[in-house]
Amino acid sequence: MSATATETTVTLPRDSNQALGIGTFACDWFAGKIGTPDDCVKHRTVQFFVDSVLCGASALALQTNAPTVLRNEALDHAHAGGATCFGSTTSVHPEKAILANASAVREWDSNGTNFGYNPRLGHTAGEFGHNDFYAVPLAAAQVGGLDGAAALSGMMLLDEIRGRLAEVFSLKTYKIDHVVHGAIASAATWGAMLDATPEQIESAIGMMVAHYIPWRAIRAGKQLSDSKGASAAMSTEVAVLSMQRSMRGFIGPRDIFRNPEAIWRQFEPTDGDESPFDLVLSHGGDDFAVMGMHFKLGLYEHQSAGALQGLIDLLRNNPDVLADPSAIKSIKIVAYEPAFGIIGDPAKRDPKTRQSADHSMVYIVSTMLRKAIEQVPSGGNDDWWKALMLMPVDYGRDAIVDAHTRALMQLIEFEHGGTEYDERYPDGIPTSVVVTLTDGRRFDSGLVMYPSGHARNTTADLERILAHKASLMAAIAMDGDADAVIDAFRRIGSLDSAGVASLMDFTIATRDSID
């Protein structure tokens, strides 16, 4: 069966060549045949883009290891007509600029997140993903001499493809890293922006899937390494290389989604000649995958957001807890799978690296509680999020061994909420927090489903909280007034080609390393 289209969507049925279908969709998008998202979609994409840029620049300013190593690697590969890295005017091989910039963006684990949940279509696979990949359309625009509108269009296209794949196939279920969806979208976006044919995109997707599948081994173990944060960057580098090779004439495996020995049918076998899923891609209106993605209001693993909101709600509504914090006897966090198994892993109760600390529920919650004890914030929900916002310093070498935080960690019990909680994910982030005092009093946050930053949260002033996060990150990343730099990124959609070419021309400060 061939693809079917409406005024706002294209459906790639499971019995069609979906790799070629993605290539055709991407090429039609950039040919102007489709691709007219509403302004709200553009605005949301710019929000995620700016958030990612400030995460990346601040990670470089604090001399984090992987972003620094990979940026230096990129700068060793100068190439006329290429792309640029954060804080540099040196043109380098574009796949190296993408590697460096995507690694920097992901380092803090603080940029956007998707949960692969679309109940309207029954597409609720619940795969994770992050807004790590904007370096691809930006580099493509620089290489192709394109303007900011084209770069922004590429960002929307990339998020749509990877976001919809996350709705229909759960890679984590089979111990495959979630970045595969983003790598496929990166190959398609790069090719379409630089005049590849649908067949060349199909070939590149096949090449990437057949040769470069990353396993979740990078996220397992007691102490996580640089590979966790650089996974998206490395997969995107090889995705772009695959697209470049395909455009030079190399022919990769065709029709990879229906290939019986590729990941999809290996893990979810099907009868006949079809993949395990239909794929619905939006190209018009406001129903885009990016509109269901979530912001992180600071540095924390995305599945801890419900616990952080629960903690804030509990402390705001029960001031007795902070009036005498020494009376806290126990803290119970109840959550769902996969949160319980990933960030509640007993191996992560004693983190010794920043990468492990930001994937440790007990560390994350204890750190926010310690800050609340020290500051005793006032005001409403937004004020508390701003006051207690977790920043890089909260995961630095000194913070990880902080005696007060470590003492609070010993008070935390993490419990799986069972079916009642599991069935509510990935619609929300079902979590509750109960604090018991030494006099026997118990304070319960109640069930949190949509914490601040979640796409379905309707109570937080997202713009206000994000502006605060941006100011904190910018103060780390740059000396002096960073407003002009931030404004240029916010205006990405209106920049001419010269503005896109010079977008990375700003000075990144050099701060003391926190690691």
C-alpha positions as CSV (number, residue, x, y, z in Angstrom):
1,M,0.0,0.0,0.0
2,S,1.2,3.5,-0.7
3,A,1.2,6.5,1.5
4,T,-2.1,8.3,2.1
5,A,-2.4,12.0,2.8
6,T,-4.8,14.5,4.3
7,E,-4.5,18.3,4.4
8,T,-2.3,18.1,7.5
9,T,-0.9,14.5,7.7
10,V,0.8,11.8,5.6
11,T,0.3,8.2,6.7
12,L,3.0,5.6,5.9
13,P,1.3,2.2,6.3
14,R,3.1,-0.8,7.7
15,D,2.9,-2.6,4.4
16,S,4.7,0.2,2.5
17,N,8.3,1.1,2.2
18,Q,8.4,3.5,5.1
19,A,12.1,4.4,4.7
20,L,11.3,5.6,1.2
21,G,8.2,7.2,2.6
22,I,10.1,9.2,5.1
23,G,12.5,10.3,2.4
24,T,9.6,11.4,0.2
25,F,7.9,13.2,3.1
26,A,11.1,15.1,3.9
27,C,11.8,16.0,0.3
28,D,8.2,17.2,-0.3
29,W,8.5,19.2,2.9
30,F,11.5,21.2,1.6
31,A,10.1,21.4,-1.9
32,G,7.2,23.4,-0.5
33,K,4.6,20.7,-1.4
34,I,3.8,20.2,2.3
35,G,5.1,21.7,5.5
36,T,2.9,24.6,6.8
37,P,2.9,24.3,10.6
38,D,1.0,26.9,12.6
39,D,2.9,29.6,14.4
40,C,2.5,27.9,17.7
41,V,4.6,25.0,16.4
42,K,7.3,27.4,15.3
43,H,7.3,29.1,18.7
44,R,7.5,25.9,20.6
45,T,10.4,24.7,18.5
46,V,12.3,27.9,19.0
47,Q,11.8,27.6,22.7
48,F,13.3,24.1,22.7
49,F,16.1,25.3,20.4
50,V,17.1,28.3,22.6
51,D,17.0,26.1,25.7
52,S,19.3,23.6,24.0
53,V,21.8,26.2,22.9
54,L,22.2,27.6,26.5
55,C,22.6,24.1,27.9
56,G,25.3,23.5,25.4
57,A,27.2,26.7,25.8
58,S,27.2,26.5,29.6
59,A,28.5,22.9,29.4
60,L,31.4,24.1,27.4
61,A,32.0,27.1,29.7
62,L,32.3,24.7,32.7
63,Q,34.8,22.6,30.7
64,T,32.8,19.3,30.8
65,N,34.8,16.5,29.4
66,A,32.9,15.0,26.4
67,P,31.8,18.4,24.9
68,T,35.3,19.7,25.3
69,V,37.0,16.7,23.8
70,L,34.6,16.5,20.9
71,R,34.7,20.3,20.2
72,N,38.5,20.1,20.0
73,E,38.2,17.1,17.7
74,A,35.9,19.1,15.5
75,L,38.3,22.1,15.4
76,D,41.1,19.8,14.2
77,H,39.0,19.1,11.1
78,A,38.8,22.5,9.5
79,H,36.9,22.5,6.2
80,A,35.9,25.4,4.0
81,G,32.2,25.5,3.3
82,G,31.5,23.5,6.4
83,A,29.7,24.3,9.7
84,T,30.7,26.0,13.0
85,C,30.8,24.9,16.6
86,F,29.4,26.8,19.6
87,G,31.6,29.9,20.2
88,S,33.7,29.5,17.0
89,T,33.9,31.0,13.5
90,T,36.2,28.1,12.3
91,S,34.4,26.2,9.5
92,V,34.8,22.4,10.1
93,H,33.6,19.2,8.6
94,P,29.8,19.5,9.3
95,E,29.4,16.0,10.8
96,K,32.1,17.0,13.3
97,A,30.4,20.3,14.2
98,I,27.2,18.3,14.7
99,L,29.0,15.8,16.9
100,A,30.5,18.6,19.0
101,N,27.3,20.7,19.3
102,A,24.9,17.8,19.9
103,S,27.2,16.5,22.7
104,A,27.3,19.9,24.4
105,V,23.5,20.3,24.2
106,R,23.0,16.9,25.8
107,E,25.7,17.0,28.5
108,W,23.5,18.4,31.3
109,D,20.5,16.2,30.5
110,S,18.5,19.4,30.8
111,N,17.0,20.0,27.4
112,G,13.6,18.9,26.1
113,T,12.1,15.4,26.4
114,N,9.4,13.4,24.6
115,F,7.6,10.3,25.9
116,G,6.1,8.9,22.7
117,Y,2.5,9.2,23.6
118,N,-0.3,9.9,21.2
119,P,-3.6,8.3,22.4
120,R,-5.6,9.9,19.6
121,L,-4.0,7.5,17.2
122,G,-3.5,4.7,19.6
123,H,0.3,5.3,19.3
124,T,1.5,4.9,22.8
125,A,4.8,3.1,22.6
126,G,6.3,5.5,25.2
127,E,9.8,5.8,23.9
128,F,12.0,8.5,25.3
129,G,13.8,11.1,23.2
130,H,15.3,14.5,23.6
131,N,15.7,17.7,21.7
132,D,19.4,17.0,21.0
133,F,19.4,17.2,17.2
134,Y,19.0,20.9,16.2
135,A,22.7,21.0,15.2
136,V,21.8,19.0,12.1
137,P,19.5,21.5,10.4
138,L,21.6,24.3,11.5
139,A,24.7,22.8,10.0
140,A,22.8,21.9,6.9
141,A,21.7,25.5,6.5
142,Q,25.3,26.7,6.9
143,V,26.6,24.2,4.4
144,G,23.9,25.0,1.9
145,G,23.9,28.7,2.4
146,L,20.3,28.6,3.5
147,D,18.4,31.1,5.7
148,G,17.1,30.8,9.2
149,A,13.6,30.0,8.0
150,A,15.0,26.9,6.3
151,A,16.9,26.0,9.5
152,L,13.8,26.3,11.6
153,S,11.8,24.3,9.1
154,G,14.4,21.5,9.4
155,M,14.2,21.6,13.1
156,M,10.4,21.1,12.9
157,L,10.8,18.3,10.4
158,L,13.4,16.5,12.5
159,D,11.3,16.7,15.7
160,E,8.3,15.4,13.8
161,I,9.9,12.3,12.4
162,R,11.7,11.3,15.6
163,G,8.8,12.2,17.8
164,R,6.4,10.1,15.7
165,L,8.8,7.1,15.6
166,A,8.9,7.3,19.4
167,E,5.1,6.9,19.5
168,V,5.1,3.7,17.6
169,F,8.2,1.7,18.6
170,S,9.8,1.4,22.1
171,L,13.5,0.9,21.6
172,K,14.2,0.8,25.3
173,T,12.1,-2.3,25.7
174,Y,14.7,-4.2,23.7
175,K,17.7,-2.4,25.3
176,I,18.3,-0.3,22.2
177,D,19.2,3.3,22.9
178,H,16.5,5.8,22.1
179,V,18.8,8.0,20.0
180,V,18.1,5.7,17.0
181,H,14.9,7.6,16.2
182,G,16.7,10.9,16.2
183,A,19.5,9.5,14.0
184,I,16.9,8.4,11.4
185,A,15.3,11.8,11.5
186,S,18.7,13.5,11.2
187,A,19.6,11.6,8.1
188,A,16.3,12.5,6.5
189,T,16.5,16.1,7.4
190,W,20.1,16.5,6.3
191,G,19.4,14.9,3.0
192,A,16.2,16.9,2.3
193,M,17.8,20.2,3.1
194,L,20.7,19.5,0.7
195,D,18.7,18.2,-2.2
196,A,19.1,14.5,-1.8
197,T,16.5,12.3,-3.5
198,P,14.0,10.2,-1.5
199,E,15.9,7.1,-2.7
200,Q,19.2,8.4,-1.3
201,I,17.5,9.1,2.0
202,E,16.1,5.6,2.1
203,S,19.6,4.3,1.5
204,A,21.1,6.4,4.2
205,I,18.5,5.3,6.8
206,G,19.1,1.7,5.8
207,M,22.9,2.2,6.2
208,M,22.5,3.8,9.6
209,V,20.2,1.1,11.0
210,A,22.2,-1.8,9.5
211,H,25.6,-0.6,10.7
212,Y,25.2,1.7,13.7
213,I,22.7,0.6,16.3
214,P,23.6,1.7,19.9
215,W,22.7,-0.4,22.9
216,R,21.6,0.8,26.3
217,A,24.8,-0.6,27.7
218,I,25.9,3.1,27.8
219,R,23.2,3.7,30.5
220,A,23.8,0.6,32.7
221,G,26.0,0.1,35.7
222,K,26.7,1.9,38.9
223,Q,28.7,4.9,37.5
224,L,27.8,6.3,34.0
225,S,30.4,7.5,31.6
226,D,30.7,10.2,28.9
227,S,29.1,7.8,26.4
228,K,25.7,8.3,28.1
229,G,25.6,12.1,27.3
230,A,27.3,11.7,23.9
231,S,25.1,9.0,22.5
232,A,22.8,11.3,20.5
233,A,25.8,13.1,19.1
234,M,27.7,10.0,18.0
235,S,24.6,8.4,16.4
236,T,23.9,11.7,14.6
237,E,27.4,11.9,13.3
238,V,27.2,8.5,11.7
239,A,23.7,9.3,10.4
240,V,25.0,12.4,8.6
241,L,28.0,10.4,7.3
242,S,25.6,7.8,6.0
243,M,23.6,10.5,4.2
244,Q,26.7,12.0,2.7
245,R,27.9,8.6,1.5
246,S,24.5,7.9,0.0
247,M,24.5,11.2,-1.9
248,R,27.9,10.2,-3.3
249,G,26.5,7.0,-4.7
250,F,26.8,4.4,-1.9
251,I,23.7,2.2,-1.8
252,G,22.6,1.0,1.6
253,P,19.9,-1.5,2.5
254,R,16.5,-0.6,1.0
255,D,13.2,-0.8,2.8
256,I,14.8,-1.2,6.2
257,F,11.6,-1.0,8.3
258,R,10.3,-4.1,6.6
259,N,13.6,-5.9,6.6
260,P,13.0,-9.1,8.6
261,E,16.6,-9.0,10.0
262,A,16.6,-5.3,11.1
263,I,15.7,-4.3,14.6
264,W,11.9,-3.7,14.2
265,R,10.9,-7.1,12.9
266,Q,13.6,-8.9,14.9
267,F,12.1,-7.7,18.1
268,E,8.4,-7.5,17.0
269,P,8.0,-10.2,14.3
270,T,5.1,-9.7,11.9
271,D,3.3,-11.9,9.4
272,G,3.8,-11.1,5.8
273,D,5.8,-8.2,4.4
274,E,5.1,-5.4,6.8
275,S,6.7,-3.5,9.7
276,P,5.2,-3.5,13.2
277,F,3.5,-0.1,12.9
278,D,1.9,2.5,10.8
279,L,3.6,5.9,10.9
280,V,1.6,9.2,10.8
281,L,3.5,12.4,10.1
282,S,2.0,15.9,10.4
283,H,2.9,18.7,8.0
284,G,0.2,21.3,8.7
285,G,-1.8,22.7,11.5
286,D,-0.8,22.5,15.2
287,D,-0.9,18.7,15.9
288,F,2.9,18.2,15.7
289,A,4.9,15.9,17.9
290,V,6.9,18.8,19.3
291,M,3.7,20.2,20.9
292,G,3.6,17.1,23.2
293,M,7.3,17.4,24.3
294,H,8.3,18.5,27.7
295,F,10.7,21.0,29.2
296,K,13.1,20.4,32.0
297,L,13.1,23.2,34.5
298,G,16.7,22.7,35.5
299,L,19.0,19.7,35.6
300,Y,17.4,16.4,36.4
301,E,16.5,13.1,34.7
302,H,13.1,13.6,33.1
303,Q,11.4,10.8,35.1
304,S,12.2,12.6,38.4
305,A,10.1,15.6,37.4
306,G,7.0,14.2,39.2
307,A,8.9,13.7,42.4
308,L,10.3,17.2,42.3
309,Q,6.9,18.7,41.7
310,G,5.5,16.5,44.5
311,L,8.3,17.7,46.8
312,I,7.5,21.4,46.0
313,D,3.8,20.9,46.4
314,L,4.3,19.1,49.8
315,L,6.7,21.7,51.2
316,R,4.6,24.7,50.0
317,N,1.4,23.2,51.5
318,N,3.0,22.0,54.7
319,P,5.4,24.6,56.2
320,D,5.9,22.6,59.3
321,V,8.3,20.3,57.4
322,L,10.8,23.1,56.7
323,A,10.2,24.7,60.1
324,D,12.2,21.8,61.7
325,P,13.8,19.8,59.0
326,S,15.8,17.8,61.6
327,A,12.4,16.1,62.5
328,I,12.1,14.5,59.1
329,K,12.2,10.7,59.8
330,S,11.5,9.3,56.3
331,I,10.7,10.2,52.7
332,K,8.8,7.8,50.5
333,I,8.7,8.3,46.8
334,V,6.2,6.2,44.9
335,A,6.6,6.0,41.1
336,Y,6.0,3.9,38.0
337,E,8.1,1.7,35.7
338,P,10.4,2.5,34.0
339,A,11.3,5.3,36.5
340,F,11.5,2.8,39.3
341,G,14.0,0.6,37.4
342,I,16.1,3.3,35.8
343,I,16.6,6.2,38.3
344,G,15.5,4.1,41.3
345,D,18.1,1.5,40.6
346,P,19.8,0.6,43.9
347,A,23.2,0.9,42.1
348,K,22.5,4.6,41.8
349,R,22.0,5.3,45.5
350,D,25.7,6.1,45.8
351,P,26.6,8.2,42.8
352,K,30.2,9.2,42.3
353,T,30.0,10.9,39.0
354,R,27.8,13.8,37.7
355,Q,26.4,11.5,35.1
356,S,25.3,9.0,37.7
357,A,24.0,11.7,40.1
358,D,21.7,13.1,37.5
359,H,20.2,9.7,37.0
360,S,19.7,9.0,40.7
361,M,16.3,9.7,42.1
362,V,17.5,9.8,45.7
363,Y,20.2,12.3,44.8
364,I,18.1,14.6,42.7
365,V,15.3,14.8,45.3
366,S,17.7,15.1,48.2
367,T,19.5,18.0,46.5
368,M,16.3,19.9,45.9
369,L,15.2,19.3,49.5
370,R,18.6,20.5,50.8
371,K,18.3,23.7,48.9
372,A,14.7,24.2,50.2
373,I,16.0,23.7,53.8
374,E,18.7,26.3,53.2
375,Q,16.5,28.9,51.4
376,V,12.9,28.3,52.6
377,P,11.4,29.8,49.5
378,S,8.2,31.8,49.5
379,G,5.5,32.6,46.9
380,G,3.7,30.3,44.4
381,N,4.7,27.3,42.4
382,D,6.7,29.2,39.8
383,D,8.7,31.0,42.5
384,W,9.6,27.7,44.2
385,W,10.8,26.2,40.9
386,K,12.9,29.3,40.2
387,A,14.4,29.4,43.7
388,L,15.2,25.7,43.8
389,M,16.2,25.2,40.2
390,L,18.8,22.5,39.9
391,M,21.9,23.8,38.1
392,P,25.3,22.3,37.1
393,V,26.9,23.2,40.4
394,D,24.3,21.0,42.2
395,Y,25.9,18.0,40.4
396,G,29.6,19.1,40.7
397,R,32.3,17.2,42.5
398,D,31.7,19.1,45.8
399,A,27.9,18.8,45.6
400,I,28.0,15.0,45.1
401,V,29.8,14.4,48.4
402,D,27.8,17.1,50.4
403,A,27.3,15.7,53.8
404,H,23.8,17.2,54.2
405,T,22.6,15.8,50.9
406,R,24.0,12.4,51.7
407,A,22.2,12.3,55.0
408,L,18.9,13.2,53.4
409,M,19.5,10.4,50.8
410,Q,19.5,7.9,53.6
411,L,16.0,8.9,54.5
412,I,14.5,8.1,51.1
413,E,12.6,5.0,50.3
414,F,11.7,4.4,46.7
415,E,8.7,2.3,46.0
416,H,7.1,0.9,42.8
417,G,3.4,2.0,42.7
418,G,2.4,-1.0,40.7
419,T,-0.4,-1.2,38.1
420,E,-2.1,2.0,39.4
421,Y,1.0,4.0,38.5
422,D,2.3,2.1,35.5
423,E,-1.0,2.5,33.6
424,R,-0.8,6.3,33.9
425,Y,2.5,6.5,32.1
426,P,3.4,7.8,29.6
427,D,0.3,10.0,29.7
428,G,1.9,11.7,32.8
429,I,4.7,11.2,35.2
430,P,2.7,9.5,38.0
431,T,4.6,10.1,41.3
432,S,3.8,10.8,44.9
433,V,5.9,11.9,47.9
434,V,5.2,11.2,51.5
435,V,7.2,12.8,54.3
436,T,7.0,11.3,57.8
437,L,8.2,13.3,60.9
438,T,9.6,11.9,64.1
439,D,6.3,12.8,65.9
440,G,4.4,10.5,63.6
441,R,2.8,13.2,61.4
442,R,2.6,12.3,57.7
443,F,2.5,14.8,54.8
444,D,1.4,13.5,51.4
445,S,1.9,15.4,48.1
446,G,-0.9,13.5,46.4
447,L,-0.5,12.0,43.0
448,V,1.4,14.2,40.6
449,M,0.7,13.6,36.9
450,Y,1.7,16.7,35.0
451,P,4.6,18.5,36.7
452,S,5.6,22.0,35.7
453,G,7.3,21.8,32.3
454,H,5.1,18.9,31.2
455,A,3.3,19.5,27.9
456,R,-0.1,18.8,29.6
457,N,0.6,21.0,32.6
458,T,-1.8,24.0,32.7
459,T,-0.8,25.7,35.9
460,A,2.8,26.8,35.6
461,D,3.9,30.0,33.9
462,L,6.3,28.2,31.5
463,E,7.6,31.3,29.8
464,R,8.5,32.9,33.2
465,I,10.3,29.8,34.5
466,L,12.2,29.2,31.2
467,A,13.3,32.8,31.2
468,H,14.8,32.3,34.6
469,K,16.6,29.1,33.5
470,A,17.9,30.9,30.4
471,S,19.3,33.7,32.6
472,L,21.1,31.2,34.9
473,M,22.6,29.2,32.0
474,A,23.6,32.4,30.1
475,A,25.4,33.7,33.1
476,I,27.5,30.5,33.2
477,A,28.0,30.5,29.4
478,M,29.0,34.1,28.7
479,D,30.5,37.1,30.5
480,G,28.6,40.4,30.4
481,D,25.2,40.9,28.7
482,A,24.2,37.8,26.8
483,D,20.9,39.2,25.6
484,A,22.0,40.0,22.0
485,V,23.3,36.4,21.6
486,I,20.2,34.9,23.0
487,D,18.0,37.2,20.8
488,A,19.8,36.0,17.7
489,F,18.9,32.4,18.5
490,R,15.4,33.3,19.3
491,R,15.1,35.0,15.9
492,I,16.4,32.0,14.0
493,G,13.4,31.9,11.7
494,S,13.9,35.5,10.5
495,L,17.7,35.4,10.0
496,D,19.2,35.6,6.5
497,S,21.9,33.2,5.3
498,A,24.6,35.5,6.6
499,G,23.0,35.6,10.0
500,V,22.9,31.8,10.1
501,A,26.5,31.5,9.0
502,S,27.6,33.8,11.9
503,L,25.2,32.5,14.6
504,M,27.9,30.7,16.5
505,D,30.2,33.8,16.6
506,F,30.1,34.5,20.3
507,T,32.6,34.1,23.1
508,I,32.1,31.3,25.6
509,A,33.4,32.1,29.0
510,T,36.0,29.8,30.7
511,R,34.8,28.8,34.2
512,D,36.4,26.4,36.7
513,S,35.4,22.8,36.0
514,I,32.8,21.4,38.3
515,D,33.9,17.8,37.7
